Amino acid sequence: MIKKLWTESAPLTAVAALMLVVFVVSAAAIYLDPRTIAGFPAWLKPAKFAISTAIYSATMAWLFQYIRVWPRFIRASGWIVAIVFVAEVAIIDVQAARGTTSHFNASTPLNQVLFSMMGVMIGVLWVTSAGVLAALFRQKFSDPVWGWSLRLGMLITVLGSASGGLMIPPTPEQMAQLRTHQIPPVVGAHTVGAPDGGPGLPGVGWSREHGDLRVPHFLGMHGIQVIAFLGWLIWRRRGTVRLVFTVAASYLSFAGILLWQALRGQSVIEPDQATLIALGIWLAATAAAVLWSSRRSAETSMVTA
């Protein structure tokens, strides 16, 4: 598998291996370095981003084996994603070593420049990912179930990545400072309803008391892995494209509910009645849709037989 990934995209495979090393070092630093940043271990964010980029890089390299259209663009995409990830994680690690935050940091001119660079690079990454999605839609697949699993999974990943843009605008409190021509030390936030840095869930740091946009962002970002895996299971059971669409729509709806919950300033572990009702409707609709799609799949198989 490693040899095949290297053949499809050497830059992405190399970055995946590098980020695994960075993850191990960052994870060790969590216990060796007692400093905290915004209430969390200084090296927690570098560790999270290292493992996330390792998974994403390996996934992209694996995905390229199914894309034979636009070969030059695909090769260039591998290099672009690899360069962006190395630069992004490098800035995060440098800021952690300096004992300060990387995202939304506007406390000094240097921090402003570094975060602006990260923003530009993430924009380039998103456009590149959207291009890979377009290539998947242009690519013909001998098995439509597998083809649509990859397309819909990548579509959810692109949408999930775009949800990160909701963290960039200034909060009402920050906007009030900007109106007085004062630059706040932080511009933007992932927490809704309170400043970043409050009590968080172990390992991920998602707010336990307020809304957190990182929850739906995380779920959306990993759509390509989840939907591809579920699509593989559907293919193994000789399911239909209809079932793949049902599963993808359910996953996207669930991410949408979590986004709606976060935007209302509500913690993912403390859903209110409205959220519980929405989750109940989602669960019932998913069960009904999967049952209907499965029956249609069985009927189609019987007719074909």
KEFI-719010 format. One record per residue (C-alpha): residue number from 1; residue in three letters; x, y, z. Coordinates in nm, 4 decimals. Example, Ala and Ser with C-alpha at 12.3 -4.5 7.8 and 13.67 -1.06 7.14 Angstrom:
BEGIN
+-----+-----+----------+----------+----------+
!   k !   r !        u !        v !        w !
+-----+-----+----------+----------+----------+
!   1 ! Ala !   1.2300 !  -0.4500 !   0.7800 !
!   2 ! Ser !   1.3670 !  -0.1060 !   0.7140 !
+-----+-----+----------+----------+----------+
This chain:
BEGIN
+-----+-----+----------+----------+----------+
!   k !   r !        u !        v !        w !
+-----+-----+----------+----------+----------+
!   1 ! Met !   0.0000 !   0.0000 !   0.0000 !
!   2 ! Ile !   0.2813 !   0.2431 !   0.0856 !
!   3 ! Lys !   0.4486 !   0.1670 !  -0.2475 !
!   4 ! Lys !   0.1220 !   0.2334 !  -0.4309 !
!   5 ! Leu !   0.0608 !   0.5581 !  -0.2434 !
!   6 ! Trp !   0.4149 !   0.6693 !  -0.3304 !
!   7 ! Thr !   0.3500 !   0.5900 !  -0.6960 !
!   8 ! Glu !   0.0280 !   0.7921 !  -0.6986 !
!   9 ! Ser !   0.1732 !   1.0940 !  -0.5149 !
!  10 ! Ala !   0.5190 !   1.0904 !  -0.3646 !
!  11 ! Pro !   0.4803 !   1.4375 !  -0.2059 !
!  12 ! Leu !   0.1582 !   1.3457 !  -0.0241 !
!  13 ! Thr !   0.2971 !   1.0105 !   0.0920 !
!  14 ! Ala !   0.6121 !   1.1785 !   0.2211 !
!  15 ! Val !   0.4056 !   1.4392 !   0.4068 !
!  16 ! Ala !   0.1863 !   1.1669 !   0.5599 !
!  17 ! Ala !   0.4976 !   0.9907 !   0.6925 !
!  18 ! Leu !   0.6497 !   1.3184 !   0.8137 !
!  19 ! Met !   0.3327 !   1.4190 !   0.9955 !
!  20 ! Leu !   0.3179 !   1.0852 !   1.1767 !
!  21 ! Val !   0.6637 !   1.1628 !   1.3139 !
!  22 ! Val !   0.5540 !   1.5172 !   1.4040 !
!  23 ! Phe !   0.2487 !   1.3733 !   1.5785 !
!  24 ! Val !   0.4602 !   1.1415 !   1.7946 !
!  25 ! Val !   0.6951 !   1.4263 !   1.8888 !
!  26 ! Ser !   0.4050 !   1.6646 !   1.9627 !
!  27 ! Ala !   0.2215 !   1.4011 !   2.1673 !
!  28 ! Ala !   0.5357 !   1.3454 !   2.3738 !
!  29 ! Ala !   0.5750 !   1.7217 !   2.4177 !
!  30 ! Ile !   0.2283 !   1.7386 !   2.5750 !
!  31 ! Tyr !   0.3699 !   1.5494 !   2.8741 !
!  32 ! Leu !   0.7215 !   1.6960 !   2.8650 !
!  33 ! Asp !   0.6222 !   2.0631 !   2.8293 !
!  34 ! Pro !   0.4034 !   2.1838 !   3.1202 !
!  35 ! Arg !   0.2989 !   2.5066 !   2.9460 !
!  36 ! Thr !  -0.0610 !   2.5713 !   2.8489 !
!  37 ! Ile !  -0.2076 !   2.7937 !   2.5785 !
!  38 ! Ala !  -0.5677 !   2.9132 !   2.6166 !
!  39 ! Gly !  -0.6154 !   2.6590 !   2.8946 !
!  40 ! Phe !  -0.4925 !   2.3545 !   2.7007 !
!  41 ! Pro !  -0.1521 !   2.1821 !   2.6731 !
!  42 ! Ala !   0.0702 !   2.3868 !   2.4426 !
!  43 ! Trp !   0.1346 !   2.0938 !   2.2096 !
!  44 ! Leu !  -0.2207 !   1.9593 !   2.1886 !
!  45 ! Lys !  -0.3088 !   2.1593 !   1.8748 !
!  46 ! Pro !   0.0169 !   2.0656 !   1.6952 !
!  47 ! Ala !  -0.0523 !   1.6990 !   1.7727 !
!  48 ! Lys !  -0.4120 !   1.7221 !   1.6456 !
!  49 ! Phe !  -0.3124 !   1.8977 !   1.3251 !
!  50 ! Ala !  -0.0234 !   1.6588 !   1.2626 !
!  51 ! Ile !  -0.2392 !   1.3453 !   1.2786 !
!  52 ! Ser !  -0.5186 !   1.5141 !   1.0836 !
!  53 ! Thr !  -0.2866 !   1.6180 !   0.8007 !
!  54 ! Ala !  -0.1261 !   1.2725 !   0.7978 !
!  55 ! Ile !  -0.4668 !   1.1117 !   0.7475 !
!  56 ! Tyr !  -0.5782 !   1.3655 !   0.4880 !
!  57 ! Ser !  -0.2519 !   1.3405 !   0.2899 !
!  58 ! Ala !  -0.2666 !   0.9611 !   0.2808 !
!  59 ! Thr !  -0.6340 !   0.9730 !   0.1844 !
!  60 ! Met !  -0.5675 !   1.2099 !  -0.1052 !
!  61 ! Ala !  -0.2808 !   0.9936 !  -0.2326 !
!  62 ! Trp !  -0.5072 !   0.6878 !  -0.2098 !
!  63 ! Leu !  -0.7878 !   0.8747 !  -0.3870 !
!  64 ! Phe !  -0.5637 !   0.9697 !  -0.6794 !
!  65 ! Gln !  -0.5455 !   0.6053 !  -0.7941 !
!  66 ! Tyr !  -0.9087 !   0.6323 !  -0.9047 !
!  67 ! Ile !  -0.8625 !   0.9558 !  -1.1011 !
!  68 ! Arg !  -0.7182 !   0.9299 !  -1.4507 !
!  69 ! Val !  -0.8553 !   1.2546 !  -1.5935 !
!  70 ! Trp !  -0.6545 !   1.5775 !  -1.5734 !
!  71 ! Pro !  -0.3238 !   1.4020 !  -1.4859 !
!  72 ! Arg !  -0.1217 !   1.7252 !  -1.4749 !
!  73 ! Phe !  -0.3696 !   1.8898 !  -1.2413 !
!  74 ! Ile !  -0.3752 !   1.5851 !  -1.0138 !
!  75 ! Arg !   0.0047 !   1.5770 !  -0.9928 !
!  76 ! Ala !   0.0112 !   1.9507 !  -0.9213 !
!  77 ! Ser !  -0.2609 !   1.9050 !  -0.6577 !
!  78 ! Gly !  -0.0429 !   1.6565 !  -0.4719 !
!  79 ! Trp !   0.2407 !   1.9069 !  -0.4558 !
!  80 ! Ile !   0.0120 !   2.1954 !  -0.3563 !
!  81 ! Val !  -0.1552 !   2.0036 !  -0.0740 !
!  82 ! Ala !   0.1807 !   1.8736 !   0.0503 !
!  83 ! Ile !   0.3411 !   2.2195 !   0.0564 !
!  84 ! Val !   0.0394 !   2.3787 !   0.2258 !
!  85 ! Phe !   0.0286 !   2.1127 !   0.4972 !
!  86 ! Val !   0.3993 !   2.1378 !   0.5773 !
!  87 ! Ala !   0.3832 !   2.5186 !   0.5961 !
!  88 ! Glu !   0.0582 !   2.5138 !   0.7984 !
!  89 ! Val !   0.1827 !   2.2681 !   1.0602 !
!  90 ! Ala !   0.5202 !   2.4451 !   1.0741 !
!  91 ! Ile !   0.3486 !   2.7737 !   1.1689 !
!  92 ! Ile !   0.1343 !   2.5981 !   1.4291 !
!  93 ! Asp !   0.4431 !   2.4342 !   1.5807 !
!  94 ! Val !   0.6416 !   2.7597 !   1.5806 !
!  95 ! Gln !   0.3595 !   2.9407 !   1.7576 !
!  96 ! Ala !   0.3285 !   2.6606 !   2.0128 !
!  97 ! Ala !   0.7026 !   2.6792 !   2.0774 !
!  98 ! Arg !   0.6633 !   3.0562 !   2.1279 !
!  99 ! Gly !   0.3873 !   2.9879 !   2.3788 !
! 100 ! Thr !   0.1098 !   3.1593 !   2.1847 !
! 101 ! Thr !  -0.1875 !   3.0705 !   1.9685 !
! 102 ! Ser !  -0.1710 !   3.0308 !   1.5924 !
! 103 ! His !  -0.5339 !   3.0764 !   1.4829 !
! 104 ! Phe !  -0.7119 !   3.4138 !   1.5148 !
! 105 ! Asn !  -0.4002 !   3.5675 !   1.6721 !
! 106 ! Ala !  -0.3812 !   3.9422 !   1.6047 !
! 107 ! Ser !  -0.1872 !   4.0431 !   1.9151 !
! 108 ! Thr !   0.1295 !   4.1500 !   1.7272 !
! 109 ! Pro !   0.2177 !   4.2316 !   1.3649 !
! 110 ! Leu !   0.4105 !   3.9019 !   1.3395 !
! 111 ! Asn !   0.1157 !   3.6991 !   1.4668 !
! 112 ! Gln !  -0.1159 !   3.8810 !   1.2259 !
! 113 ! Val !   0.1111 !   3.7982 !   0.9326 !
! 114 ! Leu !   0.1407 !   3.4315 !   1.0306 !
! 115 ! Phe !  -0.2342 !   3.3870 !   1.0678 !
! 116 ! Ser !  -0.2954 !   3.5689 !   0.7393 !
! 117 ! Met !  -0.0525 !   3.3310 !   0.5706 !
! 118 ! Met !  -0.2426 !   3.0373 !   0.7171 !
! 119 ! Gly !  -0.5691 !   3.1792 !   0.5879 !
! 120 ! Val !  -0.4345 !   3.2196 !   0.2353 !
! 121 ! Met !  -0.2918 !   2.8674 !   0.2354 !
! 122 ! Ile !  -0.6190 !   2.7172 !   0.3575 !
! 123 ! Gly !  -0.7972 !   2.9015 !   0.0761 !
! 124 ! Val !  -0.5537 !   2.7495 !  -0.1748 !
! 125 ! Leu !  -0.6098 !   2.4071 !  -0.0180 !
! 126 ! Trp !  -0.9872 !   2.4438 !  -0.0468 !
! 127 ! Val !  -0.9726 !   2.5446 !  -0.4136 !
! 128 ! Thr !  -0.7423 !   2.2505 !  -0.4853 !
! 129 ! Ser !  -0.9782 !   2.0102 !  -0.3063 !
! 130 ! Ala !  -1.2702 !   2.1500 !  -0.5059 !
! 131 ! Gly !  -1.0679 !   2.0811 !  -0.8223 !
! 132 ! Val !  -1.0135 !   1.7201 !  -0.7155 !
! 133 ! Leu !  -1.3901 !   1.6935 !  -0.6563 !
! 134 ! Ala !  -1.4527 !   1.8234 !  -1.0100 !
! 135 ! Ala !  -1.2097 !   1.5628 !  -1.1438 !
! 136 ! Leu !  -1.4012 !   1.2886 !  -0.9622 !
! 137 ! Phe !  -1.7221 !   1.4021 !  -1.1319 !
! 138 ! Arg !  -1.5463 !   1.3934 !  -1.4682 !
! 139 ! Gln !  -1.3969 !   1.0500 !  -1.4005 !
! 140 ! Lys !  -1.5950 !   0.7483 !  -1.5220 !
! 141 ! Phe !  -1.6204 !   0.4472 !  -1.2910 !
! 142 ! Ser !  -1.6948 !   0.0898 !  -1.3890 !
! 143 ! Asp !  -1.8851 !   0.0505 !  -1.0616 !
! 144 ! Pro !  -2.1284 !   0.3388 !  -1.0041 !
! 145 ! Val !  -2.1700 !   0.2545 !  -0.6343 !
! 146 ! Trp !  -1.8001 !   0.3021 !  -0.5694 !
! 147 ! Gly !  -1.7775 !   0.6056 !  -0.7957 !
! 148 ! Trp !  -2.0591 !   0.7889 !  -0.6219 !
! 149 ! Ser !  -1.9191 !   0.6943 !  -0.2803 !
! 150 ! Leu !  -1.5969 !   0.8776 !  -0.3654 !
! 151 ! Arg !  -1.7724 !   1.1736 !  -0.5257 !
! 152 ! Leu !  -2.0208 !   1.2290 !  -0.2442 !
! 153 ! Gly !  -1.7569 !   1.1703 !   0.0232 !
! 154 ! Met !  -1.5299 !   1.4319 !  -0.1331 !
! 155 ! Leu !  -1.8241 !   1.6694 !  -0.1754 !
! 156 ! Ile !  -1.8973 !   1.6495 !   0.1978 !
! 157 ! Thr !  -1.5283 !   1.7064 !   0.2738 !
! 158 ! Val !  -1.5220 !   2.0184 !   0.0566 !
! 159 ! Leu !  -1.8382 !   2.1502 !   0.2234 !
! 160 ! Gly !  -1.7043 !   2.0632 !   0.5667 !
! 161 ! Ser !  -1.3830 !   2.2499 !   0.4907 !
! 162 ! Ala !  -1.5831 !   2.5551 !   0.3845 !
! 163 ! Ser !  -1.7616 !   2.5587 !   0.7211 !
! 164 ! Gly !  -1.4300 !   2.6615 !   0.8736 !
! 165 ! Gly !  -1.4869 !   3.0021 !   0.7173 !
! 166 ! Leu !  -1.7546 !   3.0654 !   0.9809 !
! 167 ! Met !  -1.4796 !   3.0884 !   1.2423 !
! 168 ! Ile !  -1.2978 !   3.3786 !   1.0731 !
! 169 ! Pro !  -1.5406 !   3.6763 !   1.1091 !
! 170 ! Pro !  -1.4982 !   3.8837 !   1.4271 !
! 171 ! Thr !  -1.7334 !   3.8130 !   1.7138 !
! 172 ! Pro !  -1.9739 !   4.0924 !   1.8206 !
! 173 ! Glu !  -1.7354 !   4.1899 !   2.1021 !
! 174 ! Gln !  -1.4377 !   4.1996 !   1.8657 !
! 175 ! Met !  -1.6383 !   4.3966 !   1.6099 !
! 176 ! Ala !  -1.7200 !   4.6555 !   1.8760 !
! 177 ! Gln !  -1.3481 !   4.7039 !   1.9381 !
! 178 ! Leu !  -1.2740 !   4.7300 !   1.5669 !
! 179 ! Arg !  -1.5366 !   5.0020 !   1.5320 !
! 180 ! Thr !  -1.3393 !   5.2095 !   1.7816 !
! 181 ! His !  -1.0267 !   5.1574 !   1.5669 !
! 182 ! Gln !  -0.8765 !   4.9207 !   1.8230 !
! 183 ! Ile !  -0.7315 !   4.5900 !   1.7077 !
! 184 ! Pro !  -0.8285 !   4.3164 !   1.9550 !
! 185 ! Pro !  -0.5654 !   4.0527 !   2.0362 !
! 186 ! Val !  -0.7949 !   3.7895 !   1.8857 !
! 187 ! Val !  -1.0043 !   3.8247 !   1.5690 !
! 188 ! Gly !  -1.2368 !   3.5332 !   1.5003 !
! 189 ! Ala !  -1.3235 !   3.2311 !   1.7157 !
! 190 ! His !  -1.4329 !   2.8707 !   1.7033 !
! 191 ! Thr !  -1.6396 !   2.9006 !   2.0220 !
! 192 ! Val !  -1.9874 !   3.0529 !   1.9953 !
! 193 ! Gly !  -2.1263 !   3.2280 !   2.3005 !
! 194 ! Ala !  -1.7984 !   3.2688 !   2.4899 !
! 195 ! Pro !  -1.4299 !   3.3424 !   2.4301 !
! 196 ! Asp !  -1.2092 !   3.0562 !   2.3154 !
! 197 ! Gly !  -1.0232 !   2.8655 !   2.5830 !
! 198 ! Gly !  -1.2953 !   2.7483 !   2.8228 !
! 199 ! Pro !  -1.3369 !   2.3916 !   2.9550 !
! 200 ! Gly !  -1.3068 !   2.1427 !   2.6686 !
! 201 ! Leu !  -1.3580 !   1.7762 !   2.5951 !
! 202 ! Pro !  -1.0487 !   1.5605 !   2.6565 !
! 203 ! Gly !  -0.8270 !   1.5048 !   2.3535 !
! 204 ! Val !  -1.0083 !   1.7429 !   2.1199 !
! 205 ! Gly !  -1.0701 !   2.0511 !   2.3317 !
! 206 ! Trp !  -1.4246 !   2.1107 !   2.2033 !
! 207 ! Ser !  -1.6160 !   2.3361 !   2.4401 !
! 208 ! Arg !  -1.8157 !   2.1592 !   2.7091 !
! 209 ! Glu !  -2.0230 !   2.4664 !   2.7904 !
! 210 ! His !  -2.0796 !   2.6562 !   2.4635 !
! 211 ! Gly !  -2.1150 !   2.6059 !   2.0907 !
! 212 ! Asp !  -1.8041 !   2.4974 !   1.9034 !
! 213 ! Leu !  -1.7755 !   2.5210 !   1.5245 !
! 214 ! Arg !  -1.4925 !   2.2684 !   1.5231 !
! 215 ! Val !  -1.7424 !   1.9858 !   1.5808 !
! 216 ! Pro !  -1.9289 !   2.0072 !   1.2451 !
! 217 ! His !  -1.6046 !   2.1151 !   1.0758 !
! 218 ! Phe !  -1.4347 !   1.7951 !   1.1930 !
! 219 ! Leu !  -1.7283 !   1.5783 !   1.0901 !
! 220 ! Gly !  -1.7444 !   1.7358 !   0.7458 !
! 221 ! Met !  -1.3683 !   1.7208 !   0.6877 !
! 222 ! His !  -1.3692 !   1.3431 !   0.7313 !
! 223 ! Gly !  -1.6623 !   1.2818 !   0.4980 !
! 224 ! Ile !  -1.4354 !   1.1306 !   0.2334 !
! 225 ! Gln !  -1.3117 !   0.8607 !   0.4720 !
! 226 ! Val !  -1.6507 !   0.7825 !   0.6266 !
! 227 ! Ile !  -1.8570 !   0.7784 !   0.3069 !
! 228 ! Ala !  -1.5897 !   0.5843 !   0.1159 !
! 229 ! Phe !  -1.5856 !   0.3203 !   0.3902 !
! 230 ! Leu !  -1.9661 !   0.2972 !   0.4059 !
! 231 ! Gly !  -1.9768 !   0.2891 !   0.0254 !
! 232 ! Trp !  -1.7340 !  -0.0016 !   0.0303 !
! 233 ! Leu !  -1.9656 !  -0.1876 !   0.2704 !
! 234 ! Ile !  -2.2622 !  -0.1118 !   0.0451 !
! 235 ! Trp !  -2.0671 !  -0.2365 !  -0.2569 !
! 236 ! Arg !  -1.9759 !  -0.5565 !  -0.0711 !
! 237 ! Arg !  -2.3439 !  -0.6180 !  -0.0007 !
! 238 ! Arg !  -2.4360 !  -0.5360 !  -0.3614 !
! 239 ! Gly !  -2.6264 !  -0.2240 !  -0.2662 !
! 240 ! Thr !  -2.7340 !   0.0440 !  -0.5101 !
! 241 ! Val !  -2.6373 !   0.4017 !  -0.5827 !
! 242 ! Arg !  -2.9643 !   0.5047 !  -0.4176 !
! 243 ! Leu !  -2.8399 !   0.3646 !  -0.0864 !
! 244 ! Val !  -2.5099 !   0.5522 !  -0.1225 !
! 245 ! Phe !  -2.6991 !   0.8777 !  -0.1759 !
! 246 ! Thr !  -2.9149 !   0.8001 !   0.1279 !
! 247 ! Val !  -2.6137 !   0.7423 !   0.3513 !
! 248 ! Ala !  -2.4355 !   1.0551 !   0.2241 !
! 249 ! Ala !  -2.7469 !   1.2698 !   0.2698 !
! 250 ! Ser !  -2.7896 !   1.1383 !   0.6244 !
! 251 ! Tyr !  -2.4262 !   1.2123 !   0.7123 !
! 252 ! Leu !  -2.4473 !   1.5637 !   0.5697 !
! 253 ! Ser !  -2.7759 !   1.6259 !   0.7545 !
! 254 ! Phe !  -2.6192 !   1.5150 !   1.0824 !
! 255 ! Ala !  -2.3287 !   1.7539 !   1.0286 !
! 256 ! Gly !  -2.5829 !   2.0265 !   0.9495 !
! 257 ! Ile !  -2.7661 !   1.9663 !   1.2779 !
! 258 ! Leu !  -2.4387 !   1.9917 !   1.4703 !
! 259 ! Leu !  -2.3568 !   2.3140 !   1.2856 !
! 260 ! Trp !  -2.7003 !   2.4559 !   1.3725 !
! 261 ! Gln !  -2.6463 !   2.3533 !   1.7340 !
! 262 ! Ala !  -2.3026 !   2.5175 !   1.7492 !
! 263 ! Leu !  -2.4243 !   2.8414 !   1.5927 !
! 264 ! Arg !  -2.6837 !   2.8677 !   1.8692 !
! 265 ! Gly !  -2.4031 !   2.8631 !   2.1263 !
! 266 ! Gln !  -2.4906 !   2.5170 !   2.2530 !
! 267 ! Ser !  -2.2355 !   2.2569 !   2.3580 !
! 268 ! Val !  -2.2349 !   1.9308 !   2.1642 !
! 269 ! Ile !  -2.2734 !   1.7392 !   2.4924 !
! 270 ! Glu !  -2.5662 !   1.9490 !   2.6184 !
! 271 ! Pro !  -2.8355 !   1.9389 !   2.3471 !
! 272 ! Asp !  -3.1577 !   2.1225 !   2.4221 !
! 273 ! Gln !  -3.5076 !   2.0055 !   2.3333 !
! 274 ! Ala !  -3.4966 !   2.1529 !   1.9830 !
! 275 ! Thr !  -3.1701 !   1.9743 !   1.9058 !
! 276 ! Leu !  -3.3006 !   1.6454 !   2.0453 !
! 277 ! Ile !  -3.6156 !   1.6753 !   1.8321 !
! 278 ! Ala !  -3.4031 !   1.7460 !   1.5239 !
! 279 ! Leu !  -3.1826 !   1.4448 !   1.6010 !
! 280 ! Gly !  -3.4903 !   1.2278 !   1.6504 !
! 281 ! Ile !  -3.6357 !   1.3344 !   1.3158 !
! 282 ! Trp !  -3.2954 !   1.2773 !   1.1510 !
! 283 ! Leu !  -3.2654 !   0.9295 !   1.3006 !
! 284 ! Ala !  -3.6190 !   0.8286 !   1.1998 !
! 285 ! Ala !  -3.5793 !   0.9700 !   0.8482 !
! 286 ! Thr !  -3.2448 !   0.7926 !   0.8066 !
! 287 ! Ala !  -3.3858 !   0.4598 !   0.9230 !
! 288 ! Ala !  -3.6853 !   0.4909 !   0.6888 !
! 289 ! Ala !  -3.4698 !   0.5955 !   0.3923 !
! 290 ! Val !  -3.2172 !   0.3160 !   0.4476 !
! 291 ! Leu !  -3.4977 !   0.0605 !   0.4806 !
! 292 ! Trp !  -3.6626 !   0.1859 !   0.1604 !
! 293 ! Ser !  -3.3352 !   0.1906 !  -0.0299 !
! 294 ! Ser !  -3.2403 !  -0.1562 !   0.0951 !
! 295 ! Arg !  -3.5754 !  -0.2986 !  -0.0122 !
! 296 ! Arg !  -3.5422 !  -0.1456 !  -0.3567 !
! 297 ! Ser !  -3.1917 !  -0.2931 !  -0.3762 !
! 298 ! Ala !  -3.3249 !  -0.6372 !  -0.2855 !
! 299 ! Glu !  -3.6077 !  -0.6084 !  -0.5389 !
! 300 ! Thr !  -3.3604 !  -0.5060 !  -0.8093 !
! 301 ! Ser !  -3.1350 !  -0.8013 !  -0.7266 !
! 302 ! Met !  -3.4295 !  -1.0437 !  -0.7455 !
! 303 ! Val !  -3.5397 !  -0.9064 !  -1.0835 !
! 304 ! Thr !  -3.1841 !  -0.9239 !  -1.2151 !
! 305 ! Ala !  -3.1469 !  -1.2820 !  -1.0897 !
+-----+-----+----------+----------+----------+
